[in-house]
Amino acid sequence: MFDIDYLLALQRFREATDDVLSPFLMSVSDFVIGNFTILLMVFVYLCVNKRWGYFMLANLFGAGAFNNLMKNTFCVYRPWVRDAAVMPYGNATQTATGYSFPSGHTQSATSIYGSIAVIFKKHKWVIALCAVIVVLVGFSRNYLGVHTPQDVVVGLVEGLLMLWVSDRLFKWIDKNPEKDVYILIIGVAVSILFMVYTIFKPYPIDYDKLGNIIVDPEKMKIDSFFYGGAIFGIITGWFVERRYIKFSTDVKWWRKVLRFIIAAILIIFVFNKLLKPELITILGKQWGNLVSTTILMWSATIVMPLIAKKI
């Protein structure tokens, strides 16, 4: 199989070079999934351009939900499950426990940095830089042995497709602002259907040599609940802010800095350290993720805009 042979060739290169590139590519791989990405979008949304912020949010979480839908539909196992000769770098076998196809890291990189490229499309150097980041992230997933080439390619296509759809959707709503209620209805319906599909679809149950489930469907559903809450929170928050709050980013620089500091404290400390763990303890990992993510999106799209109007 070409895909496994390709990963084994990269693995032999890693071994021959004593993993000299692996820590760097691991850092590149993890770059798109941490607090930096969320804070970047919040900064753009609250301090730079509200429409750009929504555009970035829609692409990241819209494509992320589609990626999760694909994973749970095709249920493709990781490369080292398919061939025991594949040995990923580091502790990937413990951390990358879900389905393999498509690559969520590649999709996330394409969504966020593709959004930046679209926003600054008049600047070729920005487009080039964003393209380099996306390619590096995609390649890192192969190099580290956690995804096959087809996982990466489809993750890239997902991100690009969502960029195309959201770009046209935002242009349509710009021309038809009174029809935002249609977006609200469709978005809520999609989030509900997404959750129903995730909960009731059948999943394969296979075991390894030690008798452990290779991929636990209940754990895979956690990400689905996360994205279901994200879509519902973003759509409803967007509608409320658009109709009733209408905050502006056209303020003095010190007010922008204060907005961002308050938002960062709410997200990193209040939400991540206090609220989310408490909700997961009370409601369980699945429903706790759905409720906490919905609250996070409402905090970004409703609470912070209300605060921003006072600052």
C-alpha positions in Angstrom: 0.0 0.0 0.0 1.5 3.3 -1.1 0.2 5.3 1.9 1.8 2.9 4.4 5.0 2.6 2.4 5.3 6.4 2.3 4.9 6.6 6.1 7.5 3.9 6.6 9.9 5.8 4.3 9.5 8.9 6.5 9.9 6.8 9.6 13.2 5.4 8.3 14.3 9.0 7.6 13.4 9.9 11.2 15.4 7.0 12.6 18.4 7.7 10.3 18.5 11.4 11.4 17.9 10.6 15.1 14.6 12.5 15.0 16.3 15.8 14.6 13.3 17.3 12.8 10.6 15.6 14.9 10.4 18.1 17.8 10.1 21.0 15.5 7.4 19.3 13.4 5.6 18.3 16.5 5.5 21.9 17.6 4.2 22.9 14.2 1.5 20.2 14.4 0.4 21.4 17.8 0.5 25.1 16.9 -3.0 25.1 15.4 -4.9 23.5 18.3 -4.0 25.5 21.4 -5.2 28.6 23.1 -3.3 30.7 20.6 -5.8 30.0 17.8 -8.8 30.8 19.9 -7.2 34.0 21.3 -6.2 35.0 17.7 -9.8 34.8 16.6 -11.1 36.6 19.7 -8.6 39.4 19.1 -9.6 39.8 15.5 -13.3 39.7 16.5 -13.2 42.2 19.4 -10.4 44.5 18.3 -9.8 44.5 14.6 -12.9 43.6 12.5 -16.1 41.9 13.7 -16.9 40.4 10.3 -13.4 38.9 9.9 -13.7 37.3 13.4 -17.0 35.7 12.5 -15.5 34.5 9.2 -12.7 32.8 11.1 -15.0 31.3 13.7 -17.4 29.9 11.0 -14.5 28.4 9.0 -12.7 26.7 11.9 -15.8 25.2 13.7 -17.9 24.6 10.5 -15.1 22.7 8.9 -14.2 21.0 12.2 -17.8 19.7 12.5 -17.7 18.4 9.0 -14.3 16.7 9.7 -15.8 15.1 12.8 -18.8 13.9 10.7 -16.4 12.3 8.2 -14.4 10.6 10.9 -17.5 9.1 12.6 -18.9 8.1 9.2 -16.0 6.3 7.7 -14.4 5.1 11.0 -10.9 4.6 9.5 -8.3 3.4 12.0 -4.9 5.0 12.5 -1.9 3.9 10.4 -0.3 1.8 13.2 -3.5 -0.1 13.7 -3.5 -1.0 10.0 0.2 -1.9 10.0 2.1 -2.6 13.1 5.4 -1.6 11.4 4.3 2.0 11.6 5.7 3.5 14.8 4.7 7.2 15.3 7.0 9.7 17.0 6.6 10.3 20.7 3.4 9.4 22.5 1.1 9.6 19.5 -0.4 6.2 20.1 -1.6 7.4 23.5 -2.8 10.9 22.4 -4.1 10.2 18.8 -6.7 7.7 19.9 -9.6 8.5 17.5 -10.3 7.7 13.9 -7.7 8.7 11.4 -9.6 10.0 8.3 -9.5 12.9 7.6 -6.8 14.9 9.4 -8.3 17.3 11.9 -5.0 19.2 12.3 -4.7 19.8 8.6 -8.3 20.9 8.4 -7.9 23.3 11.3 -4.7 24.8 9.8 -6.4 25.2 6.5 -9.5 26.8 8.1 -7.7 29.4 10.3 -4.8 30.3 8.0 -6.9 30.0 4.9 -9.3 32.5 6.5 -6.4 34.9 7.1 -5.3 34.4 3.4 -8.8 35.3 2.2 -9.1 38.3 4.4 -5.7 39.6 3.3 -5.9 38.3 -0.3 -4.4 41.6 -1.6 -1.1 40.8 0.1 0.7 38.0 -1.6 3.2 37.6 1.1 0.4 36.8 3.6 -1.1 34.2 1.3 2.4 32.6 0.8 3.0 32.5 4.6 -0.4 31.0 5.3 0.2 28.4 2.6 3.6 27.5 4.0 2.0 27.0 7.5 -0.8 24.8 6.1 1.6 22.6 4.1 4.0 22.3 7.1 1.1 21.2 9.4 -0.1 18.7 6.8 3.3 17.3 6.2 4.0 17.1 9.9 1.1 14.7 10.3 2.6 12.3 7.8 6.2 12.8 9.1 5.2 12.0 12.7 3.3 8.9 11.5 -0.1 9.8 12.8 -1.9 10.3 9.4 -1.8 8.9 5.9 -1.4 11.1 2.8 -5.1 10.7 2.0 -6.0 11.8 5.6 -4.1 15.0 5.0 -5.3 15.7 1.5 -9.0 15.3 2.5 -8.4 17.5 5.6 -7.0 20.2 3.3 -10.0 19.9 0.9 -12.5 20.1 3.8 -10.9 23.4 4.9 -10.8 24.8 1.4 -14.4 23.8 0.7 -15.6 25.5 3.9 -13.7 28.6 3.0 -15.4 28.7 -0.4 -18.9 28.2 1.1 -18.5 30.6 4.0 -17.0 33.3 1.7 -20.1 33.2 -0.5 -22.5 32.9 2.5 -21.0 36.0 4.1 -21.3 37.9 0.8 -24.9 36.8 0.5 -25.8 38.0 4.0 -24.1 41.3 3.3 -26.4 41.8 0.4 -29.5 40.4 2.2 -29.1 41.5 5.9 -32.8 41.0 6.6 -32.5 37.3 5.9 -30.2 36.5 8.7 -33.1 34.7 10.4 -32.8 32.0 7.7 -29.1 31.4 8.7 -30.2 31.1 12.3 -32.9 28.5 11.5 -30.7 26.5 9.2 -27.7 26.6 11.6 -29.8 25.4 14.6 -31.3 22.7 12.5 -27.9 21.5 11.3 -26.5 21.4 14.8 -29.5 19.3 16.0 -29.3 16.9 13.0 -25.5 16.6 13.6 -26.1 15.6 17.2 -28.8 13.1 16.4 -26.6 11.5 13.7 -23.7 11.3 16.1 -25.7 9.7 18.9 -27.7 7.1 17.0 -25.4 6.0 14.1 -23.7 2.5 14.4 -20.0 2.4 15.1 -17.6 -0.5 14.6 -16.4 -2.2 17.8 -13.0 -3.9 17.3 -10.4 -5.0 19.9 -6.6 -5.1 19.9 -4.6 -8.1 21.0 -4.9 -7.1 24.7 -8.7 -7.0 24.5 -9.0 -3.2 24.5 -11.4 -1.4 22.2 -9.3 0.1 19.3 -11.5 3.2 19.1 -14.2 3.8 21.7 -17.3 5.4 20.0 -18.3 7.0 23.3 -15.0 8.9 23.3 -15.4 9.9 19.7 -18.8 11.4 20.5 -17.2 13.8 22.9 -15.7 15.8 20.0 -19.1 15.7 18.2 -20.8 17.2 21.3 -18.1 19.8 21.3 -18.7 20.8 17.7 -22.5 20.6 18.1 -22.3 23.1 21.0 -19.9 25.3 19.0 -22.2 25.5 15.9 -25.3 26.2 18.1 -23.4 28.8 20.2 -21.9 30.6 17.2 -25.1 30.8 15.2 -27.4 31.9 18.0 -24.7 34.3 19.4 -24.1 35.8 16.0 -27.8 36.4 15.5 -28.3 38.0 18.9 -25.2 40.3 18.5 -26.2 41.2 15.0 -29.8 42.1 15.9 -29.6 43.5 19.4 -26.0 44.3 20.5 -24.2 45.7 17.5 -20.8 46.5 19.1 -18.1 48.3 17.1 -14.4 47.7 16.8 -13.9 51.3 15.8 -12.6 52.4 19.3 -9.4 53.7 20.8 -6.4 51.4 21.0 -6.4 51.2 24.8 -10.0 50.1 24.8 -9.1 47.3 22.3 -6.3 46.1 24.6 -8.6 46.1 27.6 -11.2 44.1 25.7 -8.7 41.5 24.7 -7.3 41.2 28.2 -10.7 40.7 29.7 -11.6 38.1 27.0 -8.3 36.2 27.5 -8.9 36.0 31.3 -12.5 34.8 30.7 -11.4 32.1 28.2 -8.2 30.8 29.7 -8.9 31.0 33.4 -12.6 31.3 34.1 -13.7 29.0 31.3 -10.9 26.5 30.9 -9.8 26.2 34.5 -13.2 26.6 36.3 -16.4 26.4 34.3 -15.6 23.6 31.8 -14.2 21.1 34.4 -17.1 21.8 36.7 -19.7 21.2 33.9 -18.0 18.0 32.8 -18.0 16.7 36.4 -21.7 17.5 36.7 -23.0 16.5 33.2 -20.3 14.0 32.0 -17.8 14.5 29.2 -20.3 14.5 26.3 -23.0 16.8 27.5 -20.5 18.8 29.6 -18.6 19.5 26.4 -21.7 20.5 24.6 -23.0 22.9 27.3 -19.5 24.4 28.1 -18.7 25.0 24.4 -22.1 26.6 23.8 -21.4 28.9 26.8 -17.9 29.6 25.5 -19.3 30.7 22.1 -22.0 32.8 23.8 -19.3 34.4 26.0 -17.4 35.4 22.8 -20.4 36.5 20.7 -22.8 37.9 23.4 -21.1 38.5 26.8 -17.9 40.1 25.5 -19.7 42.3 22.9 -21.9 43.6 25.8 -18.8 44.3 27.9 -17.1 45.8 24.8 -19.9 48.4 24.4 -19.2 49.6 28.0 -15.4 49.8 27.5 
